[in-house]
Amino acid sequence: MKKYYILTSLMTLILSPAAASIGLFGAMLVPTGILQFIAPVLMVILVWVLHSRAAKLPDKASQVFLPAFIAFCYYMGAWIAVFGLSSYRFDSSLFEGLYFGLTAPYFVINVLLSFGGDFSFFPLIIAGTAVVTVLTVVITCAICKKKITFDKKVLVFVLIAICLFGIAAVQQFSRNTAVLSNDYQVERVEDEVHLYEYRPFSSSDKVASKLMRLDEPPTISFAENLPKLDGASAAYPVYAAIVQELYKGLDEKTVEQFVTCSKTDKAYQRLIDGEIDVFFGAQPSKQQLQAAKEKGAELSLTPIAREAFVFFVNNSNPVSSLTLEQIQNIYLKKITNWRDVGGKSEKIMPFQRPENSGSQTVMLAMVMGGKSLPEPLWEEYAAGMGGVISRVAEYRNYSAAIGYSFRFFATGMKPDENIKLLAIDGIDPTAENIRNGTYPLAIDVYAVTAGSDNENTDKLIEWILSEQGQNFIEKCGYIRIAKRARL
């Protein structure tokens, strides 16, 4: 009996998973439709038929199936532990190391799953292997006329197996509400722009039409000592248009030396490192201010325009206005269903932006008042060669989704008829409400410097603050500032 348990346990832990992997690999080499599903099953059956015929099986079913039950519990327990500890993210180091080590006999299957970027099917594979093993033993016993007695312990095995599989199912459900996969049926609303469409001095008519032009000759221009500019994506069409109007002697290639769009986080770092003269965009985050302090750089913020921080939802969502407190509670996950704020009974999907991006900085400082946000929704996709990448999920226009950005971006650069902007405390984010200060989430857009020694830097900012500059700011889509000041 002891020999049976040892041999059979090794089979269920090693040979059956390995046979399933080899069978699947063979089916992948010769893809003939259903063969990909039949081959792993046939391999497991073959191994077990040969073993069952040669082994001296116990009389009780609980003794016969104990090794298979142990194997199922081991693999399912390993999955539950690794899946939970990794916060359901497949790019975790736990999946790259511990998971592959604990489930080594399934190596081929794991590699194939990793190429797809989704290991979610693994519990089904474990359960499938266990079911095939049990059925094969039962059928083999019937063929060989081996009588086995089903005892109550088998029911205990079944209940424990159901509980373990249930835990894995609950984990998968939790993952589906926290980590998104590539769902191409849902519209993705990206918080980015195609930068080439706004490149100054472009020879393309399509690009040239994207940038605004002055109605009259500029009151100032620069032909030498050109200030180097960088900034946020949402500000790029504005400072790119300014460059095209004021900078002389450049073409679409040489302009890249003086104007780029590295996006908020990297652009701030370039400013702090002295690589550029002016940053255009939102206020710096706490981390960016700390980085400037450590570098000994003093940031000077000049408001150059007014803008609105906006929240948007699917156009079919009946909710059209939220209070600031309701938004805070949604993102703190104190309010989790739209019915609690006058909408349909749907679980709210609150999308965030990456840390230190301009919109995330404003969200934390202005909306949340410095309160930390819970873990955001994540998105995973396969990166090739078995790699999986996770990142903060881009807004997808699910009926239950809510996201945020800047008004200029949402209505000017990326207008979308399938989303609608929410009123905050009953006030819509219109240009007039931003201008008169009634919209509660109106913000400043800044030109930020860090001690530039270029004499034309201040001249450029002064022009932006001039009457002609402010008129141009409004033409580009922002709102002119009420007064001029530096912080």
N, C-alpha and C positions, 0 to 999 in steps of 0.2 A: 504493500500500500504506500509506504514512504517513497519507494522508487517511482511509483506512478505520479505522486504529487510533485516530486522534484522535476521529473521529465516533462510532465504536462504543463507545469507552471512556466518552465523555460520556453515551451512551445508557444503558449499563449502570450507571453511577454515579448518574445523575440521572433520566433519563426512565423507566426501568423501575421503580425504587422509587416515583417520583411517580405513575406509572400505576397501580401496585398500591394506593397510598393513595387516589387518586381513585376507583378502582373500588370499593374497600371503603366509602368514604364514600357513594358512590351507592347501594350495596347497603343501607347502614344507613338511608338515607332511604326506601327502598322495600323493607322487610324481607319477603321472600317465601321464607323457608326457605333452600334451598340456594343461592339467588342471592347471598347474602352471601359464599359461598365461591367461586362461579363468576366473579363480576364482576371481582375483581382479576386472576384468571388470564386472563380474556378481554381485559382491557385490556393486559396485558403481551404477550400473543400478537399482538394487533392492531398494537401498536407495532413488534414485531419482524418480523412478516410484511411490513409496508410497507417497513421498512428493508432486509430481506434481499432483497426483490425489486429494490430500486433500487440497492443497493450491489454493488460488484464484490468478491465474496468471494474470499479466498485459496484456494489448493488444499489446503493442509495443515490438518488439524483443529486442531492446536495453535495455529496462527495465527488461525483462525476464532474459537476459544473463548478466546483469551488475554484480550481485554477483559472477558469475563464472569468469568473467573478472577480478574483483578485487582480487579474490583468486589467479588466474594465475599470475597477476602482482606482488602480494605480494611474492609468493614463488619464482618466477623467479628473482625478484629484490633481495631477500635475498641471493639466490644462486650467482648471479653476484657479489654482494658486497663481500660476504665471499670468493668466489673463487678468485677474484682479489686481495683482501687484503692479502690473504695467499700466494701470488705469485705462485698459482696453485699447491701448495704442500699439500697433504692430511694429512701429519703428523703435520701440523700447529696446534697450540693451538686453533685457530679460529674454526677449524673443530671439535676439541674435546669438545668445549664448546658452542660457539655462534651458530654455524651451527645447532647442535642438538637441541638447545633451540628454535631457530627460526622456525624449521621445525618439531616440536615435534609430530604432528599427523602422520608423515611418519616414526615414530620411528622404527617400525619393518623393513621396507624397508631399512632404514639407517643402522641398525645393520647388516643386510644381506650384504649390499654393503661394509661395513667396513671389514667384514670377507674376502671379495675378494680383499680388499686393493684398490678399485677403485670406486670413487663416480661419475665418469663421466656420468653415465647413468641417474643421477637425473633430469637434464633438460628434458630428454625424458619422464620420469615418470610424471613430472609436466604437460607437454604438453599432454601426453596420458590421464591423469585424466581429464583435461579440455575438450578435444575432446569427451571423453566418456560422460561427463556430458552434453555437448551441444547436442550431438546426441540423448541422452536418453530423454531430454526435448522435442526435436523436434518430436521424434517418439511417445512419450506419448501424446503430444498435438494432433498429427494426429489421434491416436487411440481414444482419448476422444473427437475428433471433436472440439478442442479448436482452434480458429483462431487467429493467431498472425501476426502482420504486420511488415515486415522487413523495417527498416528505415536506413538512411545514417549513423547514429551513429554506427551501427553494422560494417560498413566498417572501421570506425575509430578504433574500438576495434580490428579488424583483423589486421590492419596495425601496431598498437602498439604492438600487440602480436608477429607479425613477426619480428619487430625490436628487441624486447627483446630476442626472441629466436635466432636471428641473432647475437646479442652481445655474448650470451652464446656459440654459435658455433665458433665465432672468438676467444673467450677465450680458448676453447678446442683446436683449431688449434695452438694457441700460446703455450699452455701447451705441445702439442705433439712435439714442436721444442725445448723445454727446459727441460722437465721431461720425462724420458723414463720409460716404464713399462716392465714387463717380456716378452720380445720377444725372444722366444727360437729358432726362425728360423734364427736369425742372430748370427754369430759366436762371442763369447765373448773372448777377448784376455786379460786375467787377468795379472796384474802387480805384481804378487806374485809367490812364489814357494811353493811346498810341502816340508816343512822343514824336515820332517822325512826322506826324500830321501837323505839328506845330513848330517845326524846325525853322528858325529864321533864315532868310536869304535862300530858301529852297528854290530850285529850278522847276519844281513840280507845280503846275497850276492848281492842283487839288490841295496841296499843302498851303500854298500862298493864300488861298481863299479862306483858310481857317483862322489866320491871324488878322486882328483888327488893324486898321490903318488910321492915321491922323487925318483930320479933315483939312488941316492947313500945315505949312512947314513948321517943324519943331523950333522952339525958341532957343534950343541948345543942342549941340551934337558933339560927338567924341570921335576923334580920328587917331588918337594915340593915348597911351596910359589907360587902356580900356579896363574898367572894373570887371573882375571875374564874378559871375553870378551862378547861383545854384539854389535849389529849393524843393518844395513839395510839388507833387504831381498836379494838384488842383491850382497851384499858382503859376505853373509853367506857361500856359497860354498867355498870361498877362506879362510876365517879365520877358518872355520871348518876343512878344509884340513890341515891347519898349525897346529892346535891343535892335530889332529890325528898323525902328524909326529913328533911333538916336546914334547907333554905331555906324561908322563909315569905314569903307575900305575892306570889308569882309565879304566872303562868299560862304556857301553852304558847308564847306570843309573847314575853312579857317575859323569860322564862328565857334566851332566846337572847343576851341582853346579858351573861350571866354564865357560861354553860357552852356550849362549842362543841367540835367535834372536827375540827381542821384536819389531823390525821395528824402523825406524828412530826416530820418535817423542818420543816414550816411552824410547828407548835406550838412547837417549841424556839426558832425564830426570833422568834415572838411573845413568848415568855418573856424572851429576851435583849433585845428591844426595849422591854420594860416594858409590853406590852399586856395581859398576864395576870399573875395572882399565883402560880398553881401549874400545873405540867405533870405529867401522870400517864403513866407508861410506862417504857420501857427506858432504860438509861444513855445519855448523849450520845455521839455519835461524835467522832472526832478533829477533824473539820471543825467540828462544833458547839461543841466546847470552844474551838477557835481563834477562832470567831466571838464567843464570850462574852468571851474574853480581849481581843480587839480592841475590843470595846464597853465594856470595863471592868466587866463583870457577873460577879459571883462566884456560881457555881452551888452550891447546897446540896442534896445528895441524901439523902432520908430513905427507907429501905426500909419499905414498908408491907405487903408481901405476898411470898410465895414463888411461883414459877412455874417451868415447865420449858420449855426450848427443845427442840423435837421434830423428828424427820425422819419423813417418811411416804412410802409407795410404793403402787402399785396393789395391791389386795387379793389379786390372783392371783399376785403375785410371791412365789416360795418363800422369798426371803430375809426373815427376821424379826428379825435382829440384826446389827449392824455394830460394829466397834471404832471408837474415835475416830480412830485412824490410818487406817483404811480410808476413813472419810468424808473426811478431809483429802485423801487420795490421789485419791478420786473427783472432788472439786471442783478439785483441781490437775491433773486429767486424766492422772494417772499410772495410774489404774485406769479403763479405758474400757468394759469388758464385764462384765455381771453374772456370767458364768461364773467370773470370777476371785475372786468372793466367795461362791460357792456357789449362784448362781442359774442361769437359763437363758442360752443364748448370744444375748444381745441387747446392742446398743450402749447404754450408759447415757446417759440424757438428764437432766443435772443442772440443775434450775431454780434461779434466784437471785431475789433481791428487789431493788428499786431502791436505789441508793446513798442512804445516810443515813436509810433507813427503820429502824424499831426492830429488826426481825428481821435485816436486813442488818448493822446495827451489832453485834448480838450474835454473828452468824455470824463476822464478821471478828475480833472481839476474843476471844471465848470458844472457838470451835471451831478457827479457823485460826491463832490466836495471832499475829495481826497480819500474816500472810502475804497477799500480794495474790492475788486470784482471777483466773483467766483470763476472757476475754470471756464474758459470759453468753449464754444463748439470747435471741434477740430475736423480737419479733412485729411484723408489719407489717399495716396495713390501710388502705384508701382512706378519705380524709377528705372527699371531695367536691371538686368544682371542680378535679380533676386532682391534688389533693394526696395525699401518702402520709405516714403517721405511723409511726414505729418507737418501740417502748418495750420495756423488759425484759419478757420473756414471762411471763404469769401461768401458774401451774401447770396443766398439762393431764394428765389421768390416763391417759397412755399406759402400756402394760404395762412399759415400760422407764424410766419417769420416777421421779425422786426430788426431793422438795422439803422445805421446812422452814417452821416457823411456831412459834407458842406453843401449849402444850398447851390452855390455856383457850379459845383461838380454835378449835383443831382439834376439840376434844371437846365444848365447851359452846356456842359461838356458831355454829359451822359443822360440826356432826357429819355425817359422810359414811360410809356403810357400805361404799363402794367403795374407800376408802383404809384403810391400817392404819399405826399408829405403830410405828416400829422401836425395839427395845431397843438401848441403847448399852452396849457391853462386857457384854452379857448382862443388863442391868438395865432393866426396863420403866419408863416414865414414869408410874407410878401416884401417886396422892396420898400414899400412905404412903411410897413411896420418895423423893418430893420432901421430905416432912416430916422423914424421918430422915436425909436427906443422902446416901443411897446412889446416887441417880441422878446421874450425873456432869455433866449439863448443867442442873442446877437453878440458877435465877437469881433476883435480886430484882426486884420491881416498885417503882418509886420515885415519891414525890412530890417534885418538884424545884422549888425556889424560886430567885429571883435578887435577893434584897434587897427583898422586898415591904414596903411601908409600911402595908399593911392589917393592923390589929391582930388581925383575926379569922383571918388566914391560919394563924398558929401554933396557934390554938385548934382550927381545923378538922383540922390534921394530928394534934394531940394526941388528938382524939376518935377518929380513924382508928386510932391506936395503942392506944386504950383497949380494955378487955375487950369492951365492947359493939361497938366499931368492928371489932375483929378477928373477932368472931363473925359480923358482917355481911359482912366480906371473904370468909370461908369460905362463907357462904350464897350469895354472888354467884358463887363458882366458883374463887377463888384459894385459896392455902394461907396460913394465918396465919404470921407471922414468929416466930422463936424468941426474938429479943431486939430491943430497940428501940435504934436508934442513928442518928446523922446523920453523913453523910460530907462 
